[in-house]
Amino acid sequence: METLRWENGTLHLLDQTLLPHEVSYLALNDYREVIRAIRRLSVRGAPAIGAAAAYAVVLAAMEAAQGDAEDFAARLQKAAEEIGAARPTAVNLRWAVARQHAVVERLAGEPPEKVVAELVREAAAIFAADVAANRTMGAYGAALLPREARVLTHCNAGALATCGYGTALGVIRAAHAAGKIRMVYADETRPLLQGARLTVFELQQDGIPVTLITDSMAGYLMAKKGLDAVIVGADRIAANGDVANKIGTYSLAVLARHHGVPFYVTAPFSTIDPEAPDGAGIPIEERDADEVTHLGGVPVAPAGTAVWNPAFDVTPHNLVTAIITERGVYYPPYRFGA
Amino acid sequence: METLRWENGTLHLLDQTLLPHEVSYLALNDYREVIRAIRRLSVRGAPAIGAAAAYAVVLAAMEAAQGDAEDFAARLQKAAEEIGAARPTAVNLRWAVARQHAVVERLAGEPPEKVVAELVREAAAIFAADVAANRTMGAYGAALLPREARVLTHCNAGALATCGYGTALGVIRAAHAAGKIRMVYADETRPLLQGARLTVFELQQDGIPVTLITDSMAGYLMAKKGLDAVIVGADRIAANGDVANKIGTYSLAVLARHHGVPFYVTAPFSTIDPEAPDGAGIPIEERDADEVTHLGGVPVAPAGTAVWNPAFDVTPHNLVTAIITERGVYYPPYRFGA
């Protein structure tokens, strides 16, 4: 199942809010629609957001190319800034927009049609490189797991969160292909249930054994059933190895440490933000109370309930056993280089 | 709001599955209906289950009294065993049935009407003693909290889980009355959302400040906002201080230890099971997959999803800062006496 596909000037985006009940694609021709799709989580997962943003810049360039050629670059720049601000935490969004910006800079003065064509090529390159990176990470990560591995993952860091294969689920896919997976436990991942809706769905489709638990069961799972690894993705990694990822990741890291379970983070190198020296420099998005007080539009809490709803948390580097990237596996103390 | 009320031979039981949207009482005249209500969690919370079970024995005795007087005790005994087996983890259920059994033994040979009358009196005594115990625990627990306390609670150990006032929420009520509560954070408590549905509801009604979070946010809450105490109830406490309570309690205890936050358990002395030397001796109920895969009847996971759904977990005594009972506050090493 494709997360996104570019075809004849249209971005086809799998609407992940409808999964697993409905497989439906949005056909987007306006970069503003892509921003809305990112905000409402039709597309989510840091690498997938990055690729969607790269194509959003293409759509913005196509629109800017309709107008006065003189203002092309300025109009495009303004749109690119809007795209880069769609959500605050995942750095891949900003990174993809910056890659497209570099294309525009390189081609300054060239006709808009040529710039558009190059932006399409760059977006496709970002897309293809992401899939390749995931396969590489999968191989690196699978090598770290024992045979008969019982692993726990949180949220969805799968094919659906990327351009294909997945980061954390890429490791699980590669380990399963090598006959090493006994059971994958999937945290349901409240509030938006990406674990229950997306991770279980992906693994079921691939015939990988998966058991769903609520987020509150992870600690007891480790104590009672035993666990060989926690494997998660990342939305942004600071220069010191602090990891911003889906809310609940930090709790898992503490629990893993308490139980002596390795805690692995899997993410493409583009997730590392050299401008954030540590986790304190990573902005954490707080989302609407409705995500917690309602489920599928149905209220589960009394009217007027006050809510704290951070979408992400920060796991300090000292709780992270290793960070798996396409450039290799990093261990503490984390030094990523350029 | 009353959790349960006995009136003219009928047990009126607040149907907690409908809260907070609907306040509705079941009128039960058959002990089998009480068992069903306990199983489907219309009444839940160890002390409330205990009181409901005591009245279920009354209903069973009323039924047994209709038949042959000779078989009265045998028929009642059989029904009491069914009642005691309604759910496995909360020991208060067994304890209340044992208290009623002692009444029947004491009055062996007396006319059934007299036994029924004494069972009603005993059930009322259990009910009244629970409310009094909660107020005592509230005072003991409140004394342990600092001023401007930020506390986190899990599930619902409130008036609704007891015969009134609550255990963990009793401590919070007493602390609030003493002007010591800055904020109560309530874990929503998946799968059945007793935190969102019941705890938020109870605290709102009392004007106590409460903020709802998903279970996965507790760790980040401790790290980011700071917390002064975790306060939970218990379904069974082993002789060594190991605590069985709602699934997710164990994760909170590990997180509290990591962050240096005191972890308090509040429960009436009847929750202590001298026959369970440690937590390994406490049976943990596993409930239907539907509770996790569905929410309000709506599926949130793909069809055929495998689930692990333990309703409780066990927190080892070494993670418990203190156990607050109506007989006083116990500290490690836990020795409860008789």
Interface residues (C-beta under 8 A of the other chain):
Chain A: P20 H21 Y185 D187 E188 T189 R190 P191 L193 A196 R197 V200 F201 Q204 P209 V210 T211 L212 I213 T214 D215 S216 M217 A218 G219 Y220 L221 A223 K224 K225 I247 G248 Y250 S251 V254 L255 R257 H258 V292 T293 L295 G296 V298 P299 V300 A301 P302 G304 T305 A306 V307 W308 N309 P310 D313 V314
Chain B: P20 H21 Y185 D187 E188 T189 R190 P191 L193 A196 R197 V200 F201 Q204 P209 V210 T211 L212 I213 T214 D215 S216 M217 A218 G219 Y220 L221 A223 K224 K225 I247 G248 Y250 S251 V254 L255 R257 H258 V292 T293 L295 G296 V298 P299 V300 A301 P302 G304 T305 A306 V307 W308 N309 P310 D313 V314
